Amino acid sequence: MKVRNGFVSNSSTCSFTIYGTLISDEDISNDEDIDSIIPKGSKLYTHYLPDYYDERGVIGREWRTIGDNETGKEFKESIEKEIEVIFGKKMNCSTISEAWYDG
């Protein structure tokens, strides 16, 4: 039997898991770059989605960035508050996991 003892990767696959919200064209103007809406010093992360998605991208924080002294509830609440400040309204946040193969 063969056993793999190293990191396995596929350069044609993209994936992420964050807690945050999807961003549509209705949320920001068409000429606005989604990275530009995040204030300096923020821990939020943005990711553009491929063209075949209805949404433009996602904004939130990767689960791996949760602090040692931070509960899951505190992690989620801090993200929800920061997103609400950016958009001026409460946004529907959840865990978003995406993966796709473009090869």
BELLINZI-V685636 format. One line per field, one symbol per residue. ss: DSSP state (h for helix, s for strand, l for the rest). phi: phi as a letter, one per 40 degrees, with the letter a starting at -180 (. if undefined). psi: psi as a letter, one per 40 degrees, with the letter a starting at -180 (. if undefined). Layout:
ss = ???
phi = ???
psi = ???
This chain:
ss = llllllllllllsssssssssssllllllllllhhhhlllllllssssllllllllsssssshhhllllllhhhhhhhhhhhhhhhhllllllssssssssll
phi = .cbcbbcbbbccbbaabbbiacbbcccbcdcccccccccdgcccbbaccddcccccabbibcdccccccbcdccdccccccccccccgacbcbacbbbaabbb
psi = hhhhfahhiheehiiihihaiihidddiidehhddeehiieieiiihiiideididaihaiideehidehidddddddddddddddeeihihiihhhiiihf.
